[in-house]
Amino acid sequence: MTKPEITYDDFAKLDLRVATVISARPHPNADKLMLLEIDVGDQRKQIVAGIRQHYQPDQLVGRQIIVVNNLQEAVLRGEESQGMLLAASDGQRIVLLQPAEPCAPGSVVK
C-alpha cells in the first residue's frame, strides 16, 4: 500500500532517536503488547509496543532500538505510552530497527 507523499518539513517534525531498552515486560491486559522502559539520553520513558508475540523480554533488555521520541502520549489498555519504536514487518515477523553500531542513548537519527 502506497501512502501519500509528504514534504521534507513533514518528515523533519519527527524526533527519531536511539534508545536503549532498560526493562521489558508483558502488558498485563493485552496478549500482543509489551511494556518497554527505554533510555533516550536525557530521560527514561515507557512505550507500549505490539511485539509480544515476536520477542521475549530477555531478548530486549540492553538492546538499542530506534524510536519516535515526540509522538503524542497515549494510554493503551490502561498503560501510558510515551513514544513508538520503529520496526519492519513482512506480514509474518517483526524486526526491530536498530543502529548498525552502538550509539549513545538519545543520538539523533536523521
Backbone as JSON, one array per atom type, in Angstrom:
{
  "sequence": "MTKPEITYDDFAKLDLRVATVISARPHPNADKLMLLEIDVGDQRKQIVAGIRQHYQPDQLVGRQIIVVNNLQEAVLRGEESQGMLLAASDGQRIVLLQPAEPCAPGSVVK",
  "N": [[0.84, -1.16, 0.0], [0.69, 2.11, -0.97], [1.46, 5.15, 0.51], [0.38, 8.6, 0.94], [2.46, 11.13, -0.5], [4.86, 13.02, 1.35], [6.14, 16.16, 2.57], [9.52, 17.42, 3.01], [9.51, 19.02, 5.27], [7.39, 17.9, 6.7], [8.51, 15.4, 7.36], [10.68, 16.29, 8.88], [9.52, 17.0, 11.27], [9.49, 14.76, 12.84], [11.01, 13.38, 15.67], [13.42, 11.37, 15.76], [15.14, 8.96, 17.59], [17.93, 7.17, 19.05], [17.42, 4.62, 21.35], [17.93, 2.87, 24.41], [16.87, -0.2, 25.66], [15.76, -0.57, 28.87], [14.17, -2.11, 30.56], [11.77, -4.76, 30.11], [8.49, -6.03, 29.84], [5.61, -8.17, 29.75], [2.47, -6.8, 28.76], [-0.05, -6.37, 31.14], [-2.75, -6.52, 30.43], [-3.12, -7.25, 27.78], [-2.59, -9.45, 25.15], [-0.87, -9.12, 22.95], [0.8, -7.01, 23.43], [3.74, -5.34, 24.69], [5.47, -3.88, 27.42], [7.88, -1.45, 27.5], [10.63, -0.03, 29.14], [12.56, 2.66, 28.36], [15.72, 4.26, 27.69], [16.35, 7.38, 26.59], [18.5, 9.06, 26.52], [18.35, 11.87, 27.74], [16.25, 11.32, 29.36], [14.06, 8.83, 30.82], [11.59, 6.69, 29.47], [8.33, 5.17, 29.05], [7.2, 2.87, 26.69], [4.61, 1.36, 24.8], [4.4, -1.51, 22.95], [3.49, -3.48, 20.13], [4.73, -6.15, 20.09], [4.87, -8.5, 21.44], [4.33, -11.15, 20.64], [6.49, -11.76, 19.16], [8.92, -11.28, 20.42], [10.74, -12.05, 23.39], [10.9, -10.78, 26.74], [13.58, -10.91, 27.78], [15.1, -10.85, 25.48], [15.11, -8.27, 24.73], [16.08, -6.45, 26.68], [18.71, -4.23, 27.18], [19.13, -3.93, 24.51], [19.51, -1.81, 21.66], [17.28, 0.42, 20.1], [15.31, 2.14, 17.59], [13.36, 5.01, 18.04], [10.32, 6.97, 17.82], [10.47, 9.86, 19.28], [8.95, 12.07, 19.9], [6.25, 11.5, 19.74], [2.82, 11.99, 20.39], [1.66, 11.4, 23.66], [-0.1, 8.45, 24.71], [-2.69, 6.35, 26.07], [-2.72, 2.98, 26.29], [-4.68, 0.28, 26.61], [-4.8, 0.81, 29.35], [-2.18, 1.48, 30.05], [0.42, 3.9, 29.96], [1.91, 5.24, 27.04], [4.78, 6.64, 25.77], [5.94, 7.2, 23.31], [7.1, 5.64, 20.25], [8.32, 2.62, 18.95], [10.35, 1.76, 16.1], [9.88, -0.57, 13.52], [10.21, -3.24, 11.15], [8.02, -5.16, 9.08], [7.18, -8.19, 7.54], [4.79, -9.3, 7.32], [4.71, -11.76, 8.51], [6.62, -11.73, 10.49], [8.19, -9.53, 12.88], [10.69, -7.14, 12.83], [12.91, -5.36, 14.72], [14.08, -2.03, 14.26], [17.4, -0.92, 14.44], [20.5, 0.68, 15.42], [23.43, 0.19, 13.37], [25.79, 0.04, 14.69], [26.8, 0.36, 18.16], [25.38, 3.21, 19.79], [25.25, 6.32, 21.58], [22.62, 6.57, 23.94], [19.82, 8.5, 22.99], [20.95, 9.61, 20.76], [20.53, 11.36, 17.73], [18.56, 10.43, 14.98], [18.82, 10.85, 11.58]],
  "CA": [[0.0, 0.0, 0.0], [1.44, 3.34, -1.06], [0.88, 6.24, 1.28], [0.55, 9.9, 0.29], [3.77, 11.78, -0.43], [4.97, 14.07, 2.35], [7.23, 17.1, 2.32], [10.64, 17.32, 3.94], [9.08, 19.66, 6.52], [6.61, 16.89, 7.44], [9.47, 14.43, 7.91], [11.53, 16.96, 9.88], [8.8, 17.09, 12.53], [9.75, 13.55, 13.63], [12.22, 13.35, 16.51], [13.85, 9.97, 15.8], [16.27, 8.83, 18.5], [18.39, 5.87, 19.5], [17.05, 4.36, 22.74], [18.35, 1.59, 24.97], [15.81, -0.82, 26.45], [16.17, -0.79, 30.26], [13.39, -3.26, 31.04], [10.66, -5.18, 29.24], [7.58, -6.98, 30.49], [4.34, -8.3, 29.05], [1.37, -5.93, 29.19], [-0.94, -7.21, 31.95], [-4.12, -6.57, 29.92], [-3.15, -7.42, 26.33], [-1.74, -10.57, 24.73], [0.06, -8.75, 21.89], [1.57, -5.82, 23.79], [4.87, -5.41, 25.62], [5.82, -2.6, 28.03], [9.33, -1.25, 27.5], [11.21, 1.17, 29.72], [13.69, 2.99, 27.5], [16.59, 5.4, 27.98], [16.57, 8.18, 25.38], [19.57, 10.01, 26.79], [18.05, 12.85, 28.78], [15.14, 10.86, 30.19], [13.54, 7.47, 30.64], [10.18, 6.7, 29.08], [7.69, 3.88, 28.83], [6.46, 2.73, 25.44], [3.82, 0.15, 24.64], [4.66, -1.97, 21.59], [2.81, -4.72, 19.74], [5.79, -7.09, 19.7], [4.91, -9.58, 22.43], [4.31, -12.46, 20.0], [7.71, -11.89, 18.37], [10.1, -11.12, 21.26], [10.66, -12.3, 24.82], [11.51, -9.65, 27.45], [15.04, -11.01, 27.93], [15.71, -10.55, 24.18], [15.03, -6.83, 24.51], [16.83, -5.68, 27.67], [20.05, -3.88, 26.73], [19.13, -3.74, 23.06], [19.24, -0.47, 21.19], [16.21, 0.5, 19.11], [15.01, 3.49, 17.1], [12.03, 5.4, 18.48], [9.77, 8.3, 17.58], [10.57, 10.39, 20.63], [8.0, 13.15, 20.13], [4.87, 11.09, 19.48], [1.9, 12.38, 21.46], [1.42, 10.32, 24.62], [-1.39, 7.77, 24.6], [-2.91, 5.27, 27.03], [-3.1, 1.77, 25.57], [-5.13, -0.76, 27.54], [-4.51, 1.21, 30.73], [-0.76, 1.79, 30.27], [0.87, 5.07, 29.22], [2.96, 5.06, 26.04], [5.39, 7.95, 25.55], [6.73, 7.15, 22.08], [6.83, 4.47, 19.42], [9.51, 2.04, 18.34], [10.26, 1.51, 14.67], [10.11, -1.97, 13.17], [9.8, -3.68, 9.81], [7.22, -6.37, 9.12], [6.9, -8.8, 6.25], [3.5, -9.96, 7.46], [4.84, -12.93, 9.39], [7.51, -11.44, 11.62], [8.51, -8.13, 13.14], [12.12, -6.94, 13.06], [13.13, -4.03, 15.28], [15.14, -1.24, 13.66], [18.43, -0.6, 15.42], [21.71, 1.19, 14.78], [24.37, -0.85, 12.94], [26.82, 0.01, 15.73], [26.29, 1.01, 19.38], [25.34, 4.67, 19.83], [24.81, 6.85, 22.87], [21.17, 6.77, 24.0], [19.43, 9.87, 22.67], [21.53, 10.06, 19.49], [19.51, 11.76, 16.76], [18.53, 9.7, 13.7], [18.41, 11.79, 10.53]],
  "C": [[0.9, 1.24, 0.0], [0.71, 4.43, -0.29], [1.12, 7.57, 0.57], [1.97, 10.44, 0.49], [3.74, 12.86, 0.64], [6.12, 14.99, 1.97], [8.37, 16.84, 3.3], [10.25, 17.93, 5.29], [8.24, 18.72, 7.36], [7.55, 15.9, 8.11], [10.29, 15.04, 9.04], [10.83, 17.12, 11.23], [9.06, 15.89, 13.43], [11.05, 13.68, 14.4], [12.6, 11.87, 16.68], [15.13, 9.88, 16.62], [16.66, 7.37, 18.69], [18.01, 5.75, 20.97], [17.6, 3.0, 23.15], [17.23, 1.07, 25.85], [16.37, -1.15, 27.84], [15.45, -2.01, 30.85], [12.25, -3.54, 30.06], [9.8, -6.17, 30.0], [6.28, -7.04, 29.68], [3.31, -7.32, 29.62], [0.38, -6.8, 29.96], [-2.34, -7.4, 31.37], [-4.2, -6.77, 28.4], [-2.14, -8.48, 25.9], [-0.67, -10.18, 23.71], [1.01, -7.62, 22.26], [2.66, -6.11, 24.82], [5.12, -3.99, 26.14], [7.34, -2.51, 28.09], [9.67, 0.04, 28.23], [12.47, 1.44, 28.91], [14.44, 4.21, 28.0], [16.82, 6.13, 26.67], [17.57, 9.31, 25.64], [19.27, 10.94, 27.94], [16.88, 12.45, 29.67], [14.84, 9.39, 29.93], [12.06, 7.59, 30.35], [9.66, 5.28, 29.05], [7.01, 3.93, 27.47], [5.74, 1.39, 25.45], [3.97, -0.27, 23.18], [3.99, -3.31, 21.33], [3.78, -5.77, 19.24], [5.83, -8.34, 20.57], [4.94, -10.98, 21.8], [5.59, -12.74, 19.22], [9.0, -11.83, 19.2], [9.77, -11.49, 22.7], [11.33, -11.12, 25.53], [13.03, -9.72, 27.54], [15.78, -10.79, 26.6], [15.82, -9.04, 23.94], [15.9, -6.0, 25.45], [18.27, -5.49, 27.2], [20.15, -3.6, 25.25], [18.87, -2.28, 22.72], [18.2, -0.53, 20.07], [16.09, 1.94, 18.63], [13.56, 3.81, 17.48], [11.64, 6.77, 17.94], [9.61, 8.9, 18.97], [9.51, 11.44, 20.94], [6.56, 12.79, 19.74], [3.99, 11.49, 20.67], [1.63, 11.18, 22.36], [0.02, 9.76, 24.44], [-1.47, 6.73, 25.7], [-3.46, 4.08, 26.25], [-3.41, 0.66, 26.56], [-4.7, -0.46, 28.98], [-3.06, 1.55, 31.02], [-0.35, 2.97, 29.37], [2.0, 4.71, 28.26], [3.47, 6.44, 25.64], [6.29, 7.96, 24.32], [6.34, 5.92, 21.3], [8.14, 3.94, 18.87], [9.27, 1.82, 16.86], [10.64, 0.07, 14.39], [9.66, -2.21, 11.74], [9.0, -4.96, 9.97], [7.0, -6.88, 7.71], [5.58, -9.56, 6.28], [3.54, -11.17, 8.38], [5.72, -12.68, 10.6], [7.72, -9.94, 11.73], [9.99, -8.06, 13.48], [12.33, -5.51, 13.53], [14.26, -3.33, 14.55], [16.11, -0.85, 14.76], [19.64, -0.06, 14.71], [22.65, 0.02, 14.43], [25.5, -1.02, 13.94], [26.25, 0.68, 16.97], [26.41, 2.53, 19.29], [24.93, 5.1, 21.24], [23.3, 6.98, 22.86], [20.84, 8.26, 23.79], [20.04, 10.39, 21.38], [20.42, 10.3, 18.49], [19.67, 10.92, 15.49], [18.03, 10.69, 12.66], [18.45, 11.12, 9.18]]
}
